[in-house]
Amino acid sequence: MPVRTPNRAAKKVAVTSGSRPAPVPPASWLDTRAAGVLAHVSSLPGAYGIGNLGRGARAFVDFLADARVRYWQICPIGPTGYGDSPYQLFSASAGNPYFIDLGELVGAGLLSDDELAPLRRLPAGRVDYGWLYADFWRVLTRAADRFITAGTDRLEGLGSFRAFQREHAEWLEPYTDFMALKGHFGGWPWPSWPEPFARWTPRLRATLPDSVRLESERHAFYQYVFFGQWEQLRSYARERGVGIIGDVPIFVALDSADTWRNREVFRLDARGNPLAVAGVPPDYFSALGQLWGNPLYDWNHLRKTGYAWWLGRLRAAFGLYDVIRLDHFRGFDTFWEIPAGAPDARTGCWQPGPGLEFFDAVRAALPEARIIAEDLGYIGPDVVKLRRDAGLPGMKILQFAYGHDANNANLPHYYPPDSVAYTGTHDNITARGWLESLQPPYDAKIAEYFQLDSSKSAWPVIRAALATTSRLAVIPVQDLLDLPADATLNRPGTTDGNWQWRFTDDQLTALRQGRVETLRHWVQLYDRTGERPVRDYSEPPENGTTDH
């Protein structure tokens, strides 16, 4: 897909009743109707215990292209920490080595087929993170050591290793040193490391033991392979007309290279422990709220620096993705501050975020940025105003159609065009699971609304999402597969069993054979090919004739 240039109008002003004109919000980049599918990389088919960037990913892209789906949405692709959540990463800039296609390293002579046998025995329908951890790193370390020992500078198709290190040195060196030291200190979080190592400086690398420097070089190799394979996959998707929507969490993990290197950006004490942490109050997902534990930003410091750290983070994200979904958008208006050490999120309070000034800085630095605001939850008028003033489309969830708020704002007939419609997200139960769990009186209302005719299939809900006035509609792959609740990827507020679900080659083949024509027909029927900008006026037919 040739990536469309956003239709950005020149900045205008509108006259108000006062003496000074008020700025008109910028035009949204979302000016065509298109469809997308949500599937995290970990969920893809693959032979080595977890989805990867190789053959299974390309087969999935082929399915999207055949259905004329224009976007593939994924969760964050960084290296995961505790709980294997892609929203708790060791780095906001690095890639997850688990996603490397190890088969390509066999072809490069760095691994043998026999060495991959333990990984091939892992389940195909879910990720067993315990066994994956035990077997994957042993194999990948062998490949790294063989590459380093050989003294070569490149793998075929991936470019120069040394050039990669120089190009990405700003984040790569702190990240690889962080990971190497973390292994050296038994996996403990960096605030517990000995003082000389608990703060990154450009001079730290020269003081590292030889074993730590070797481990740092291994992690640099992992990133070299990951980024090389990612660029190959992204180029393949672009050639097939598929753009990638990536996810940028608002917060980063405390135990990450980001906080270790940039302590001044966060509200930490002298030893690096958080003064307060992030989360959300009690809501639809949890009566105790959600205690995320991420450190909070020092927005005063960020404002004084022109939001330089954040702009660098977003610039790097747009180097990976065509569009980003900015997670927890409401935190830029007000965020939930929880005292450090609190047992749950109920004792938190709302604090003001940076507001429109932040998005003005983003627009000035990245004028072509295409951002979706994740504005879910109980959102008041101030958050809606901030999103509109920033010129960003928000999100609508069909599963929230009834019973979640007095205004029923998630009923499809209320959706504004400048929005993204979902049957559900990675945090929702599958659409079939949702339909099967409904109780009176909502079960009858929803059956009538979506014309289910006693069916519990997700496909009437999928059609409703595609038919909405939202200019982008995104469907989780579990819903395309019409799977029950046990295919849910993540259950917020819980810690067991999340991020494990995968689909198989056979399921993808069955989807392509049984459903691609229906999906392609609906994409065309509801003008979701993404080929024409939406206009607010009528035009004569393309053949030049008119009916009177």
Secondary structure, 3 states (H helix, E strand, C coil): CCCCCCCCCCCCEECCCCCCCEECCCCCCCCEEEEEEECCHHHCCCCCCCCCCCHHHHHHHHHHHHCCCCEEECCCCCCECHHHCCCCECCCCCCCHHHCCHHHHHHCCCCCCHHHHHHHCCCCCECCHHHHHHHHHHHHHHHHHHHHHHCCCEECCCEEHHHHHHHCHHHHHHHHHHHHHHHHCCCCCHHHCCHHHCCCCCCHHHHCCHHHHHHHHHHHHHHHHHHHHHHHHHHHHHHCCCEEEEEECCCCCCCCHHHHHCHHHECECCCCCECEEEEECCCCCCCCCEEEEEECECHHHHHHCCCHHHHHHHHHHHCCCCEEEECCHHHHCEEEEEECCCCCHHHCEEEECCCHHHHHHHHHHCCCCCEEECCCCCCCHHHHHHHHHHCCCEEEEHHHCCCCCCCCCCCHHHCCCCEEEECCCCCCCCHHHHHHHCCCCHHHHHHHHCCCCCCCCCHHHHHHHHHCCCCEEEEEHHHHCCCCHHHCCCCCCCCCCCCCECCCHHHHHHHHHHCHHHHHHHHHHCCCEEEEECCCCCCCCCCCCCCC
